[in-house]
Amino acid sequence: MKVLIQRVKNASVTIENEIYSNINQGILALVGIEKGDGPDEIQKSAKKIANLRIFPDENDKMNRSILDINGEMLIVSQFTLCGDCKKGTRPSFDKSAPPEIANKLYEDFVVEIKKYGIKVQTGKFGAMMDVSLVNDGPVTFMIEM
């Protein structure tokens, strides 16, 4: 499982020229589910992201989590994170979980994040989405489980 997280001032998903979801300050999480991922990876990733101290404190040090700032999270499925670009010029998606498995685990991840009391918005699994964000920092991390 790979989750690219970005600290944002705001972010949104637009589908077919209509805003589907949006958040204010918080985290945009792009989620890639790989073959072999399961409940353990979902729980560990959610816990790590909910508690990761990437927001500034009063001394401008990264010392607060999304929970501490009462931030929001926009979670978007992105299978291309699992793409392997090591060989040739065309990415291989052999490591990506099949859509029916990936969708279930993506939904499980959303549920797990909500258990922390975080306000969550999502993209639409499998849809062509325009994702917009104002990256705060920029601050971006790759979480791999």
N, C-alpha and C positions, 0 to 999 in steps of 0.2 A: 504494500500500500504506500502510495506517495501522496502527500498533501502539500501543495505549495501555498503558503499563507502570506498574505500581504496586509500590513497594517494600513488601514485606509481612513480617510476623512469621510468618504462616502463611496458607495458602489451601487451598481444597478445591472440588471439583466433586461435586455429588450429582445422580444421575439416577434417577428413579423411586424416591425415598426411600432409595437406597443410595449410600454414598460410592463414587465412581468413581475419584477420584484426590485426592491431597493432598500438600502440600509444607510444609516448615518455612521458615526465613528465606530470602528471596530475592526473586524477581520474579514477579508475575502479569502475563502478557502477553495482552492481548485483541487478536486479529489480524483485520483487515479487508482482504480482497483486492479490488482494483478491476480493472475492465477495463483491459487494457494492461499489467498487472503481469506480471513474468516473473522469470527467474533472477537478473538483475542486482539487482532490488529485494530479492529474498530474501537474497542474499549481503550486500548493503550494510546492510540492516536487522539481520541477525544479528550482523554485525561490530560495528555501532554499539551494539547492546544489550549484547552480551557485554563490551564494553570501557568502557561508559558509567560514569563514576565518580559513583555516586549513594548509596554507602554511607559512613558516617562513619569517619574515622580516629581515632587516639588523641586528637586535638584537637577532635573532633566536627565536622570539616570534611568535606564530600562529596568524598572523595579516593580511594575504593576502588570497584572494580568487583565484579560478582557473581563473577568469577574470583578476585579477591583474597580474598574472604571464604568461598570454597568454598560459595556459595549454591546454591539450587535454583530451578527455573523451572517454573511451571505455565502452559502455553500453551493458550489457548481461542480457537477460531474465533468471530468475532462480526461477521457481515456488516452489522449495523446501524451500525457505525462508518463505513460508506460512505454512509450515508443523508444526503440533502441536505434541509435544513429551511429553506432560504432563502425558498421561495415557499409560500404557503398554510399549512395546518395539518396536512397529512399528509406525512410524509417520502417523498421519491422515492428509490428504490433503483436507478435507471438506471445509476449508476456502478459498482455491485457486479458483480463477475465472476460468470458463470454457475456454479452449484454444482459441476459436474464439473471446471471449471478451478480454481475456488477451493479445492476439496478437495485437488487435486494440489499446488497451490502452498503450501497450509497444511502438508501433509505434508512438502514440501521444506524449509519453514522449520524445522520440528521437527528434521529431519535435520541441517540446517545448524547449528542451535544446539548439538546434541549433538556436533558436530565440535570444539567448544571444550572438551569434557570436562565440560559442565554436566549435572548430574542433572536430567532433564526428566520431567514428568508432563503429561498432556494432558486436554482435554475430549474429547467425542465429536462429530465434525462433524455438524451438522444436528439434533442431539438438543436437546430441551428440557432445559436444565441450570439447577440452582441453584448459583450461584457464591458462595462465602463467603470473606471475607478479613478479616484484621486488618491494616489499612494502617499501615505504620510511618512515622510522621511527622505527618501524611500526606505522602507523597512520590509524585507522579504526573506523568508526562510523556507527551506525544504525539510519536511518531516518525512522520514522513511521508517516504516516498521517492517 
